[in-house]
Amino acid sequence: MENQIKKYFFTIAKSLFLIVLIVGCVQSGVGNPNDTVGITITNPTTGDSVQIGENTISYQITNPAGTALDHFEIILNGGDSVRIVQAKDNLNGTVLSLGIDSSLINTTVSYFVNVATKSNVFTTSEIQSNLFVTEKRTPPDAPTDLTLAKLGGTSTTFSASLEWVDNADNEVTYELWRKEGSNGEYGSTPYRTYAANTQRVNDDGLSRFVVYIYKVSAKNKYGRSKFSNEVSTADQPDEAPTNLKATVLGATKIYLTWDDNAIAKLGYRIQRSDLTSTQYSQIAIVTTKEYTDKNLSASTTYSYRVQSFTSTSESNWSNPVNVTTLAEDIPPPLNLTAVFDSTTKFVTVSWTDITFLETGTSIERKDGLIGTYQEIGTTNADVGLFIDQSVEPGSTYVYRAKHHTSLGFDTDYSNEAQIFVPDLPPAAPSDLIISTLTQNVNYLLNWTLNSSDEDRVEIWRKDGSSGQYQLFKTLAPKTIADVVSVPNSGLVFYFKIRAARDVLVSDFSNEVGTNGSSGSNDIVLNGGATGSNSIQLTWTDITTSKLGFSIERKLVWEQDTGFKIIAQVGALSLFYNDNGLQPVTTYSYRVRAIFSQGYSNYSNVKNITTNP
């Protein structure tokens, strides 16, 4: 009874759909009596047969006015199935297909096609009826994604597992084809046949000394499908991973490395056992030829082996290797940091060493966040600092370090430290001096060039103490002196120098004037390391009368409150040697003049690093 009610309501719904469809088409036709679009079905037509699945519809559109078509409607069995296909052009370029479900086999069906214009005007073809539905009369679709996995066996034989994707719905059998060697032949008949819907089979008793190649096809009474892809037992690596080594990293870690041949791998399986059991268990799958096993027990012996695998095969296991953890761990470098020094334009890498068992430290660097680590230097025992002088502006670097130990192995790596090296302007020239060649006409300027990356040197001049500085002359890079000429106007002319590279410019040097003065009460401080324990400072004089100069110093990382007076010198002294310093340490200096009623402004702060 329930099924009869459902059938009753389905019949009502189907009738309503047809009424709406016919009324819509009739109304469109009545409202557009001059519509010239027509459609004629040429195949399949009344009395033809169709097959389960898709059946191409051949048709002819008449459209002399070139009316824009919108879509086609394929109506099966008066509305049991409606398929809408968007029009590709205004004539016959749209592919139409009549889909027949397998439930309709050995019955007759009918269909017609509506064509709709962009203005929603419909034209209906003649109804094609009494089309007899037969089974699918084409060969099966081809199987795809054939894969091969090697299974266990003996030292001379093994089994292969073959698996594929079944894409057919009308196959009778699957055919497995096999040949031996790349020069072998598959022959005219399949190696084995299997029932419909088969997707996985095994081939046993294969020789380890023969390469087997397989392919698969599907078949029915209408023919054979295309073949699948080929797979080969040669896809297995020629040999297992070799030269497996295990290095103990203290009490809880073991570092594994191995070699392999050039055949591309998807990865490696790592298995482990201890001496209390001969049973290996998998602990990791990796894609690189190294692995660190962690959280192990102290003073315990472990055995390891490695196997490679591809998408279609897997290798034999490598030779096993045994190793015993230590009684206690040796810590790696701790608190690794990387700091860019804007003065030297180097990166200082530092760390904390808390073990007496290290014999030196290896520093590694990778260029960019996804680069590969390379060793860039080593230090001796108990040294916690390394200066990287090979950095490039505008680059990001990541550093790590590990200790070498007196027990013959390396510790774990430290934490990583990342640093960006900015593209800084050239260092400012200093120690600008003016000498008279011809009074009020020609003067010699010479200076200390502190940069090595400038592409030009600029001389700037102002006319008189109240004038404005303007670019006076551009010189070639590495220039350290020049003769300048000025008008004999009775004015004092002032000069200052800077280095430049592209749009980046340095600070200016100190200022000098044609009257021999600095032309300023600003103290310009310069200097440099003279050894691993000493630094020499120099500064420019000022025009204001003073009693002397006060020199202050701090470590570069300290706040300004860390500045302390380290010396005071006389009014005629323009340099100071600071001795007794630590090697490879950056210090900050500043100087100010001493007046009878106070002090001048501080000079610029100068950061200087002692030599190693």
NURORO-767525 format. One record per residue (C-alpha): residue in one letter; z, y, x. Coordinates in nm, 3 decimals, always signed. Example, Ala and Ser with C-alpha at 12.3 -4.5 7.8 and 13.67 -1.06 7.14 Angstrom:
# residues 2
- a | +0.780 | -0.450 | +1.230
- s | +0.714 | -0.106 | +1.367
# end
This chain:
# residues 612
- m | +0.000 | +0.000 | +0.000
- e | +0.090 | +0.241 | +0.281
- n | -0.243 | +0.179 | +0.452
- q | -0.427 | +0.241 | +0.121
- i | -0.248 | +0.579 | +0.082
- k | -0.342 | +0.679 | +0.442
- k | -0.703 | +0.577 | +0.378
- y | -0.704 | +0.780 | +0.054
- f | -0.581 | +1.097 | +0.226
- f | -0.824 | +1.049 | +0.516
- t | -1.114 | +1.026 | +0.266
- i | -1.001 | +1.350 | +0.097
- a | -0.973 | +1.532 | +0.434
- k | -1.315 | +1.410 | +0.542
- s | -1.470 | +1.529 | +0.213
- l | -1.310 | +1.873 | +0.248
- f | -1.446 | +1.902 | +0.606
- l | -1.800 | +1.823 | +0.487
- i | -1.775 | +2.074 | +0.200
- v | -1.666 | +2.349 | +0.442
- l | -1.934 | +2.254 | +0.694
- i | -2.217 | +2.242 | +0.435
- v | -2.109 | +2.560 | +0.258
- g | -2.088 | +2.741 | +0.592
- c | -2.433 | +2.629 | +0.692
- v | -2.585 | +2.708 | +0.349
- q | -2.424 | +3.050 | +0.339
- s | -2.552 | +3.128 | +0.687
- g | -2.902 | +3.018 | +0.591
- v | -2.898 | +3.218 | +0.267
- g | -2.768 | +3.527 | +0.442
- n | -3.043 | +3.508 | +0.705
- p | -3.371 | +3.406 | +0.533
- n | -3.574 | +3.517 | +0.837
- d | -3.388 | +3.286 | +1.081
- t | -3.651 | +3.111 | +1.296
- v | -3.430 | +2.874 | +1.502
- g | -3.507 | +2.509 | +1.438
- i | -3.396 | +2.174 | +1.588
- t | -3.578 | +1.840 | +1.577
- i | -3.416 | +1.514 | +1.701
- t | -3.659 | +1.294 | +1.895
- n | -3.419 | +1.022 | +2.018
- p | -3.227 | +0.827 | +1.897
- t | -3.369 | +0.850 | +1.549
- t | -3.329 | +0.660 | +1.222
- g | -3.353 | +0.283 | +1.270
- d | -3.296 | +0.296 | +1.649
- s | -3.007 | +0.121 | +1.826
- v | -2.733 | +0.288 | +2.028
- q | -2.477 | +0.143 | +2.269
- i | -2.107 | +0.173 | +2.315
- g | -2.031 | +0.479 | +2.528
- e | -2.257 | +0.779 | +2.580
- n | -2.613 | +0.799 | +2.448
- t | -2.833 | +1.091 | +2.551
- i | -2.977 | +1.288 | +2.259
- s | -3.335 | +1.413 | +2.304
- y | -3.423 | +1.714 | +2.090
- q | -3.662 | +2.007 | +2.060
- i | -3.554 | +2.364 | +1.982
- t | -3.797 | +2.609 | +1.821
- n | -3.687 | +2.966 | +1.883
- p | -3.988 | +3.199 | +1.893
- a | -3.770 | +3.509 | +1.853
- g | -3.551 | +3.412 | +2.150
- t | -3.234 | +3.427 | +1.939
- a | -2.918 | +3.380 | +2.149
- l | -2.768 | +3.034 | +2.090
- d | -2.391 | +2.983 | +2.097
- h | -2.315 | +2.611 | +2.060
- f | -2.418 | +2.272 | +1.925
- e | -2.219 | +2.049 | +1.688
- i | -2.281 | +1.671 | +1.698
- i | -2.158 | +1.518 | +1.369
- l | -2.109 | +1.138 | +1.368
- n | -2.081 | +0.940 | +1.044
- g | -2.054 | +1.249 | +0.823
- g | -1.759 | +1.393 | +1.011
- d | -1.570 | +1.094 | +1.160
- s | -1.635 | +1.256 | +1.495
- v | -1.737 | +1.613 | +1.575
- r | -1.832 | +1.713 | +1.929
- i | -1.892 | +2.081 | +2.014
- v | -2.107 | +2.165 | +2.318
- q | -2.158 | +2.521 | +2.442
- a | -2.524 | +2.623 | +2.469
- k | -2.657 | +2.664 | +2.824
- d | -2.968 | +2.861 | +2.726
- n | -3.169 | +2.952 | +2.418
- l | -3.399 | +2.646 | +2.422
- n | -3.361 | +2.285 | +2.540
- g | -3.145 | +2.318 | +2.853
- t | -2.819 | +2.195 | +2.699
- v | -2.738 | +1.827 | +2.758
- l | -2.630 | +1.656 | +2.433
- s | -2.477 | +1.312 | +2.413
- l | -2.372 | +1.091 | +2.123
- g | -2.042 | +0.915 | +2.202
- i | -1.988 | +0.575 | +2.033
- d | -1.645 | +0.411 | +2.033
- s | -1.620 | +0.037 | +2.101
- s | -1.465 | -0.013 | +1.755
- l | -1.810 | +0.056 | +1.603
- i | -1.989 | -0.233 | +1.773
- n | -2.224 | -0.431 | +1.542
- t | -2.212 | -0.160 | +1.274
- t | -2.459 | +0.112 | +1.179
- v | -2.390 | +0.482 | +1.225
- s | -2.554 | +0.812 | +1.137
- y | -2.545 | +1.156 | +1.292
- f | -2.698 | +1.502 | +1.278
- v | -2.680 | +1.811 | +1.499
- n | -2.601 | +2.171 | +1.407
- v | -2.711 | +2.455 | +1.630
- a | -2.526 | +2.789 | +1.595
- t | -2.645 | +3.130 | +1.711
- k | -2.429 | +3.403 | +1.860
- s | -2.433 | +3.572 | +1.518
- n | -2.287 | +3.255 | +1.359
- v | -2.608 | +3.143 | +1.187
- f | -2.632 | +2.762 | +1.168
- t | -2.940 | +2.539 | +1.163
- t | -2.900 | +2.167 | +1.087
- s | -3.125 | +1.884 | +1.204
- e | -3.230 | +1.597 | +0.986
- i | -2.972 | +1.319 | +0.949
- q | -3.052 | +1.018 | +1.167
- s | -2.919 | +0.705 | +0.997
- n | -2.905 | +0.326 | +1.025
- l | -2.854 | +0.331 | +1.401
- f | -2.727 | -0.013 | +1.501
- v | -2.443 | -0.013 | +1.759
- t | -2.470 | -0.269 | +2.041
- e | -2.259 | -0.340 | +2.344
- k | -2.302 | -0.123 | +2.655
- r | -2.634 | -0.218 | +2.810
- t | -2.584 | -0.079 | +3.161
- p | -2.436 | -0.222 | +3.483
- p | -2.064 | -0.148 | +3.536
- d | -1.940 | +0.165 | +3.712
- a | -1.874 | +0.105 | +4.082
- p | -1.521 | +0.033 | +4.213
- t | -1.384 | +0.299 | +4.451
- d | -1.108 | +0.363 | +4.706
- l | -1.115 | +0.017 | +4.862
- t | -0.826 | -0.022 | +5.111
- l | -0.715 | -0.298 | +5.348
- a | -0.363 | -0.383 | +5.465
- k | -0.293 | -0.649 | +5.726
- l | -0.026 | -0.900 | +5.632
- g | +0.173 | -1.136 | +5.847
- g | +0.041 | -1.447 | +6.016
- t | +0.055 | -1.634 | +6.343
- s | -0.038 | -1.530 | +6.694
- t | -0.401 | -1.624 | +6.616
- t | -0.438 | -1.573 | +6.240
- f | -0.343 | -1.320 | +5.976
- s | -0.405 | -1.230 | +5.611
- a | -0.564 | -0.918 | +5.463
- s | -0.472 | -0.755 | +5.133
- l | -0.762 | -0.575 | +4.963
- e | -0.714 | -0.328 | +4.677
- w | -0.953 | -0.104 | +4.483
- v | -0.977 | +0.121 | +4.176
- d | -1.134 | -0.041 | +3.867
- n | -1.362 | +0.224 | +3.713
- a | -1.562 | -0.009 | +3.482
- d | -1.502 | -0.102 | +3.118
- n | -1.780 | -0.358 | +3.080
- e | -1.763 | -0.573 | +3.394
- v | -1.764 | -0.951 | +3.369
- t | -1.673 | -1.023 | +3.730
- y | -1.579 | -0.849 | +4.053
- e | -1.758 | -0.955 | +4.370
- l | -1.599 | -0.944 | +4.716
- w | -1.847 | -0.922 | +5.003
- r | -1.754 | -0.995 | +5.364
- k | -1.929 | -0.989 | +5.697
- e | -1.811 | -1.057 | +6.051
- g | -1.865 | -0.780 | +6.301
- s | -2.061 | -0.457 | +6.263
- n | -2.384 | -0.644 | +6.342
- g | -2.316 | -0.921 | +6.090
- e | -2.478 | -0.949 | +5.745
- y | -2.325 | -0.968 | +5.401
- g | -2.591 | -1.213 | +5.279
- s | -2.746 | -1.233 | +4.934
- t | -2.447 | -1.381 | +4.750
- p | -2.088 | -1.254 | +4.735
- y | -1.815 | -1.403 | +4.951
- r | -1.590 | -1.450 | +4.646
- t | -1.591 | -1.358 | +4.274
- y | -1.295 | -1.260 | +4.057
- a | -1.232 | -1.205 | +3.686
- a | -1.280 | -0.871 | +3.510
- n | -1.006 | -0.613 | +3.568
- t | -0.908 | -0.760 | +3.905
- q | -0.790 | -0.489 | +4.143
- r | -0.610 | -0.669 | +4.426
- v | -0.679 | -0.988 | +4.623
- n | -0.576 | -1.149 | +4.952
- d | -0.801 | -1.305 | +5.214
- d | -0.604 | -1.558 | +5.422
- g | -0.663 | -1.749 | +5.744
- l | -0.844 | -1.471 | +5.928
- s | -0.886 | -1.487 | +6.304
- r | -0.723 | -1.216 | +6.513
- f | -1.027 | -1.232 | +6.741
- v | -1.287 | -1.146 | +6.475
- v | -1.355 | -0.811 | +6.305
- y | -1.400 | -0.849 | +5.928
- i | -1.574 | -0.590 | +5.711
- y | -1.548 | -0.586 | +5.330
- k | -1.699 | -0.417 | +5.026
- v | -1.665 | -0.476 | +4.649
- s | -1.900 | -0.458 | +4.349
- a | -1.869 | -0.515 | +3.973
- k | -2.124 | -0.716 | +3.770
- n | -2.227 | -0.794 | +3.413
- k | -2.542 | -0.935 | +3.248
- y | -2.717 | -0.598 | +3.283
- g | -2.680 | -0.587 | +3.657
- r | -2.459 | -0.507 | +3.953
- s | -2.278 | -0.178 | +4.015
- k | -2.310 | +0.023 | +4.331
- f | -2.093 | -0.099 | +4.618
- s | -1.754 | +0.050 | +4.700
- n | -1.673 | +0.197 | +5.038
- e | -1.642 | -0.043 | +5.330
- v | -1.314 | -0.131 | +5.506
- s | -1.268 | -0.311 | +5.834
- t | -0.990 | -0.500 | +6.007
- a | -1.096 | -0.305 | +6.316
- d | -0.923 | -0.001 | +6.164
- q | -0.602 | -0.158 | +6.292
- p | -0.514 | -0.029 | +6.641
- d | -0.630 | -0.255 | +6.920
- e | -0.271 | -0.295 | +7.038
- a | +0.079 | -0.209 | +6.937
- p | +0.247 | +0.109 | +7.068
- t | +0.330 | +0.062 | +7.437
- n | +0.575 | +0.191 | +7.697
- l | +0.856 | +0.235 | +7.446
- k | +1.145 | +0.413 | +7.622
- a | +1.495 | +0.492 | +7.501
- t | +1.706 | +0.764 | +7.664
- v | +2.074 | +0.792 | +7.579
- l | +2.186 | +1.145 | +7.487
- g | +2.559 | +1.097 | +7.498
- a | +2.774 | +0.900 | +7.257
- t | +2.588 | +0.949 | +6.928
- k | +2.216 | +1.003 | +7.001
- i | +1.925 | +0.811 | +7.151
- y | +1.584 | +0.967 | +7.224
- l | +1.277 | +0.741 | +7.184
- t | +0.925 | +0.796 | +7.323
- w | +0.618 | +0.572 | +7.336
- d | +0.246 | +0.567 | +7.413
- d | -0.043 | +0.465 | +7.191
- n | -0.422 | +0.437 | +7.200
- a | -0.666 | +0.701 | +7.079
- i | -0.726 | +0.558 | +6.729
- a | -0.611 | +0.807 | +6.467
- k | -0.281 | +0.712 | +6.300
- l | -0.110 | +0.821 | +5.983
- g | +0.227 | +0.761 | +6.146
- y | +0.478 | +0.528 | +6.309
- r | +0.752 | +0.310 | +6.166
- i | +1.072 | +0.280 | +6.371
- q | +1.311 | -0.013 | +6.333
- r | +1.657 | -0.066 | +6.484
- s | +1.911 | -0.344 | +6.523
- d | +2.236 | -0.382 | +6.712
- l | +2.353 | -0.682 | +6.915
- t | +2.558 | -0.812 | +6.624
- s | +2.236 | -0.889 | +6.433
- t | +1.885 | -1.001 | +6.517
- q | +1.753 | -0.846 | +6.195
- y | +1.563 | -0.518 | +6.238
- s | +1.571 | -0.251 | +5.966
- q | +1.355 | +0.059 | +5.926
- i | +1.527 | +0.388 | +6.014
- a | +1.239 | +0.640 | +6.013
- i | +0.867 | +0.710 | +5.966
- v | +0.730 | +0.984 | +6.194
- t | +0.390 | +1.132 | +6.282
- t | +0.468 | +1.214 | +6.647
- k | +0.532 | +0.980 | +6.941
- e | +0.899 | +1.069 | +6.972
- y | +1.216 | +1.037 | +6.767
- t | +1.586 | +1.114 | +6.813
- d | +1.821 | +0.866 | +6.647
- k | +2.148 | +1.041 | +6.558
- n | +2.496 | +0.961 | +6.423
- l | +2.528 | +0.645 | +6.632
- s | +2.849 | +0.479 | +6.749
- a | +2.986 | +0.538 | +7.099
- s | +2.964 | +0.259 | +7.359
- t | +2.728 | +0.054 | +7.139
- t | +2.405 | -0.123 | +7.236
- y | +2.103 | -0.079 | +7.007
- s | +1.756 | -0.238 | +7.008
- y | +1.444 | -0.052 | +6.889
- r | +1.079 | -0.132 | +6.815
- v | +0.784 | +0.077 | +6.686
- q | +0.474 | +0.004 | +6.477
- s | +0.174 | +0.229 | +6.405
- f | -0.022 | +0.238 | +6.080
- t | -0.339 | +0.387 | +5.933
- s | -0.461 | +0.423 | +5.573
- t | -0.596 | +0.068 | +5.580
- s | -0.400 | -0.128 | +5.841
- e | -0.089 | -0.157 | +6.055
- s | -0.033 | -0.267 | +6.414
- n | +0.187 | -0.533 | +6.562
- w | +0.535 | -0.425 | +6.671
- s | +0.587 | -0.279 | +7.016
- n | +0.799 | -0.437 | +7.282
- p | +1.170 | -0.399 | +7.198
- v | +1.392 | -0.179 | +7.413
- n | +1.772 | -0.195 | +7.440
- v | +2.002 | +0.096 | +7.525
- t | +2.379 | +0.161 | +7.515
- t | +2.535 | +0.488 | +7.405
- l | +2.794 | +0.664 | +7.622
- a | +3.164 | +0.686 | +7.553
- e | +3.143 | +1.060 | +7.480
- d | +2.882 | +1.332 | +7.418
- i | +2.765 | +1.601 | +7.661
- p | +2.714 | +1.929 | +7.474
- p | +2.380 | +2.116 | +7.494
- p | +2.350 | +2.488 | +7.572
- l | +2.530 | +2.680 | +7.297
- n | +2.471 | +3.018 | +7.131
- l | +2.121 | +3.065 | +7.273
- t | +1.995 | +3.423 | +7.227
- a | +1.674 | +3.608 | +7.319
- v | +1.683 | +3.986 | +7.371
- f | +1.386 | +4.211 | +7.445
- d | +1.452 | +4.475 | +7.714
- s | +1.248 | +4.783 | +7.626
- t | +1.286 | +4.917 | +7.981
- t | +1.160 | +4.616 | +8.175
- k | +0.957 | +4.486 | +7.878
- f | +1.091 | +4.137 | +7.954
- v | +1.286 | +3.894 | +7.735
- t | +1.632 | +3.787 | +7.848
- v | +1.732 | +3.438 | +7.729
- s | +2.104 | +3.360 | +7.759
- w | +2.335 | +3.078 | +7.650
- t | +2.686 | +2.938 | +7.688
- d | +2.746 | +2.644 | +7.921
- i | +3.062 | +2.444 | +7.839
- t | +3.008 | +2.125 | +8.043
- f | +3.072 | +2.043 | +8.408
- l | +2.815 | +1.762 | +8.399
- e | +2.503 | +1.979 | +8.385
- t | +2.294 | +2.012 | +8.699
- g | +2.058 | +2.277 | +8.567
- t | +1.896 | +2.404 | +8.250
- s | +1.535 | +2.379 | +8.129
- i | +1.405 | +2.668 | +7.917
- e | +1.116 | +2.604 | +7.677
- r | +0.909 | +2.849 | +7.474
- k | +0.649 | +2.827 | +7.200
- d | +0.404 | +3.107 | +7.121
- g | +0.427 | +3.189 | +6.752
- l | +0.623 | +3.005 | +6.486
- i | +0.391 | +2.700 | +6.477
- g | +0.307 | +2.668 | +6.846
- t | +0.401 | +2.383 | +7.080
- y | +0.701 | +2.409 | +7.310
- q | +0.624 | +2.432 | +7.682
- e | +0.872 | +2.454 | +7.969
- i | +0.860 | +2.805 | +8.121
- g | +1.140 | +2.779 | +8.375
- t | +1.459 | +2.615 | +8.498
- t | +1.790 | +2.742 | +8.632
- n | +2.049 | +2.602 | +8.867
- a | +2.382 | +2.463 | +8.753
- d | +2.624 | +2.706 | +8.585
- v | +2.357 | +2.976 | +8.533
- g | +2.345 | +3.100 | +8.174
- l | +2.058 | +3.348 | +8.195
- f | +1.680 | +3.339 | +8.227
- i | +1.438 | +3.634 | +8.226
- d | +1.095 | +3.566 | +8.078
- q | +0.850 | +3.805 | +8.245
- s | +0.532 | +3.651 | +8.098
- v | +0.552 | +3.794 | +7.746
- e | +0.271 | +3.986 | +7.577
- p | +0.312 | +4.288 | +7.346
- g | +0.271 | +4.220 | +6.976
- s | +0.366 | +3.851 | +7.011
- t | +0.641 | +3.636 | +6.859
- y | +0.815 | +3.378 | +7.076
- v | +1.068 | +3.103 | +7.001
- y | +1.297 | +2.968 | +7.275
- r | +1.517 | +2.661 | +7.320
- a | +1.698 | +2.508 | +7.618
- k | +1.853 | +2.179 | +7.730
- h | +2.080 | +2.079 | +8.018
- h | +1.991 | +1.828 | +8.288
- t | +2.298 | +1.617 | +8.357
- s | +2.448 | +1.437 | +8.654
- l | +2.430 | +1.114 | +8.450
- g | +2.051 | +1.114 | +8.470
- f | +1.953 | +1.229 | +8.119
- d | +1.898 | +1.553 | +7.932
- t | +2.119 | +1.683 | +7.654
- d | +2.002 | +1.773 | +7.306
- y | +1.824 | +2.103 | +7.270
- s | +2.012 | +2.419 | +7.193
- n | +1.958 | +2.621 | +6.879
- e | +1.628 | +2.811 | +6.861
- a | +1.608 | +3.186 | +6.926
- q | +1.317 | +3.392 | +6.793
- i | +1.206 | +3.730 | +6.929
- f | +0.921 | +3.971 | +6.860
- v | +0.785 | +4.166 | +7.157
- p | +0.678 | +4.510 | +7.034
- d | +0.384 | +4.702 | +7.172
- l | +0.572 | +4.990 | +7.337
- p | +0.425 | +5.306 | +7.487
- p | +0.405 | +5.335 | +7.865
- a | +0.720 | +5.435 | +8.054
- a | +0.755 | +5.809 | +8.109
- p | +0.660 | +5.961 | +8.446
- s | +0.951 | +6.113 | +8.640
- d | +1.037 | +6.328 | +8.939
- l | +0.766 | +6.587 | +8.873
- i | +0.748 | +6.832 | +9.167
- i | +0.539 | +7.151 | +9.205
- s | +0.430 | +7.292 | +9.544
- t | +0.247 | +7.620 | +9.606
- l | -0.093 | +7.600 | +9.772
- t | -0.217 | +7.955 | +9.696
- q | +0.040 | +8.189 | +9.548
- n | -0.026 | +8.258 | +9.177
- v | -0.352 | +8.056 | +9.193
- n | -0.336 | +7.692 | +9.310
- y | -0.046 | +7.447 | +9.290
- l | +0.005 | +7.082 | +9.378
- l | +0.174 | +6.862 | +9.118
- n | +0.300 | +6.518 | +9.215
- w | +0.519 | +6.274 | +9.024
- t | +0.648 | +5.919 | +9.006
- l | +0.442 | +5.702 | +8.772
- n | +0.677 | +5.445 | +8.618
- s | +0.420 | +5.264 | +8.403
- s | +0.155 | +5.006 | +8.482
- d | -0.013 | +4.980 | +8.143
- e | -0.136 | +5.337 | +8.081
- d | -0.504 | +5.415 | +8.030
- r | -0.465 | +5.786 | +8.115
- v | -0.221 | +6.046 | +8.246
- e | -0.193 | +6.381 | +8.067
- i | -0.090 | +6.718 | +8.213
- w | +0.046 | +6.966 | +7.959
- r | +0.087 | +7.341 | +8.026
- k | +0.252 | +7.637 | +7.858
- d | +0.195 | +8.000 | +7.951
- g | +0.522 | +8.185 | +7.993
- s | +0.866 | +8.078 | +7.880
- s | +0.787 | +8.159 | +7.515
- g | +0.447 | +7.987 | +7.507
- q | +0.356 | +7.659 | +7.340
- y | +0.266 | +7.347 | +7.534
- q | -0.096 | +7.233 | +7.509
- l | -0.290 | +6.951 | +7.671
- f | -0.423 | +7.094 | +7.996
- k | -0.592 | +6.803 | +8.173
- t | -0.648 | +6.427 | +8.130
- l | -0.642 | +6.213 | +8.444
- a | -0.733 | +5.854 | +8.525
- p | -0.467 | +5.582 | +8.508
- k | -0.245 | +5.534 | +8.813
- t | -0.287 | +5.903 | +8.911
- i | +0.028 | +6.039 | +9.080
- a | -0.083 | +6.389 | +9.193
- d | -0.322 | +6.668 | +9.101
- v | -0.410 | +7.027 | +9.202
- v | -0.394 | +7.276 | +8.915
- s | -0.529 | +7.628 | +8.905
- v | -0.381 | +7.905 | +8.691
- p | -0.490 | +8.263 | +8.611
- n | -0.344 | +8.530 | +8.841
- s | -0.181 | +8.703 | +8.546
- g | +0.174 | +8.745 | +8.665
- l | +0.299 | +8.489 | +8.410
- v | +0.507 | +8.185 | +8.501
- f | +0.319 | +7.868 | +8.401
- y | +0.510 | +7.549 | +8.314
- f | +0.389 | +7.189 | +8.342
- k | +0.502 | +6.845 | +8.227
- i | +0.339 | +6.500 | +8.249
- r | +0.315 | +6.197 | +8.022
- a | +0.140 | +5.857 | +8.032
- a | -0.061 | +5.723 | +7.738
- r | -0.235 | +5.409 | +7.616
- d | -0.457 | +5.437 | +7.310
- v | -0.241 | +5.612 | +7.048
- l | +0.085 | +5.525 | +7.224
- v | +0.229 | +5.800 | +7.443
- s | +0.533 | +5.807 | +7.668
- d | +0.806 | +6.064 | +7.674
- f | +0.734 | +6.368 | +7.889
- s | +0.851 | +6.401 | +8.246
- n | +1.079 | +6.679 | +8.357
- e | +0.934 | +7.030 | +8.342
- v | +0.836 | +7.244 | +8.645
- g | +0.716 | +7.604 | +8.673
- t | +0.503 | +7.805 | +8.913
- n | +0.817 | +8.002 | +9.004
- g | +0.958 | +7.682 | +9.154
- s | +1.219 | +7.623 | +8.881
- s | +1.251 | +7.331 | +8.647
- g | +1.213 | +7.576 | +8.362
- s | +1.480 | +7.391 | +8.165
- n | +1.852 | +7.323 | +8.145
- d | +1.779 | +6.962 | +8.036
- i | +1.871 | +6.701 | +8.294
- v | +1.611 | +6.421 | +8.327
- l | +1.770 | +6.102 | +8.463
- n | +1.569 | +5.830 | +8.640
- g | +1.645 | +5.542 | +8.871
- g | +1.589 | +5.180 | +8.955
- a | +1.745 | +4.867 | +9.101
- t | +1.764 | +4.854 | +9.481
- g | +1.899 | +4.499 | +9.494
- s | +2.089 | +4.239 | +9.297
- n | +2.410 | +4.441 | +9.322
- s | +2.294 | +4.805 | +9.349
- i | +2.112 | +5.078 | +9.154
- q | +1.998 | +5.425 | +9.270
- l | +1.997 | +5.716 | +9.026
- t | +1.806 | +6.046 | +9.059
- w | +1.798 | +6.346 | +8.827
- t | +1.643 | +6.690 | +8.796
- d | +1.833 | +7.009 | +8.870
- i | +1.902 | +7.277 | +8.611
- t | +1.872 | +7.654 | +8.642
- t | +2.227 | +7.731 | +8.526
- s | +2.489 | +7.761 | +8.800
- k | +2.711 | +7.451 | +8.811
- l | +2.997 | +7.304 | +9.010
- g | +2.860 | +6.949 | +9.029
- f | +2.744 | +6.648 | +8.828
- s | +2.935 | +6.372 | +8.645
- i | +2.783 | +6.021 | +8.634
- e | +2.879 | +5.776 | +8.355
- r | +2.800 | +5.405 | +8.306
- k | +2.835 | +5.125 | +8.049
- l | +2.686 | +4.781 | +7.984
- v | +2.371 | +4.806 | +7.776
- w | +2.516 | +4.614 | +7.480
- e | +2.828 | +4.833 | +7.453
- q | +2.864 | +5.122 | +7.210
- d | +2.849 | +5.481 | +7.344
- t | +3.229 | +5.480 | +7.353
- g | +3.191 | +5.233 | +7.641
- f | +3.056 | +5.504 | +7.875
- k | +3.303 | +5.568 | +8.162
- i | +3.286 | +5.817 | +8.450
- i | +3.208 | +5.627 | +8.769
- a | +3.149 | +5.922 | +9.007
- q | +3.124 | +6.300 | +9.042
- v | +2.901 | +6.464 | +9.304
- g | +2.842 | +6.818 | +9.431
- a | +2.610 | +7.080 | +9.285
- l | +2.340 | +7.013 | +9.545
- s | +2.340 | +6.634 | +9.499
- l | +2.057 | +6.499 | +9.282
- f | +2.105 | +6.124 | +9.343
- y | +2.374 | +5.857 | +9.341
- n | +2.391 | +5.495 | +9.467
- d | +2.589 | +5.262 | +9.239
- n | +2.701 | +4.947 | +9.428
- g | +2.905 | +4.633 | +9.354
- l | +2.715 | +4.542 | +9.037
- q | +2.637 | +4.199 | +8.884
- p | +2.293 | +4.041 | +8.935
- v | +2.042 | +4.040 | +8.649
- t | +2.258 | +4.268 | +8.436
- t | +2.139 | +4.572 | +8.241
- y | +2.347 | +4.889 | +8.274
- s | +2.317 | +5.221 | +8.089
- y | +2.368 | +5.555 | +8.269
- r | +2.390 | +5.921 | +8.174
- v | +2.460 | +6.240 | +8.373
- r | +2.580 | +6.589 | +8.285
- a | +2.650 | +6.905 | +8.486
- i | +3.004 | +7.033 | +8.541
- f | +3.059 | +7.404 | +8.465
- s | +3.371 | +7.609 | +8.522
- q | +3.414 | +7.626 | +8.145
- g | +3.295 | +7.279 | +8.041
- y | +2.989 | +7.059 | +8.066
- s | +2.616 | +7.070 | +8.004
- n | +2.442 | +6.844 | +7.754
- y | +2.405 | +6.483 | +7.863
- s | +2.083 | +6.371 | +8.023
- n | +1.873 | +6.103 | +7.866
- v | +2.026 | +5.751 | +7.876
- k | +1.864 | +5.536 | +8.145
- n | +1.883 | +5.153 | +8.118
- i | +1.837 | +4.970 | +8.449
- t | +1.858 | +4.596 | +8.525
- t | +1.972 | +4.468 | +8.863
- n | +1.755 | +4.221 | +9.051
- p | +1.824 | +3.844 | +9.048
# end
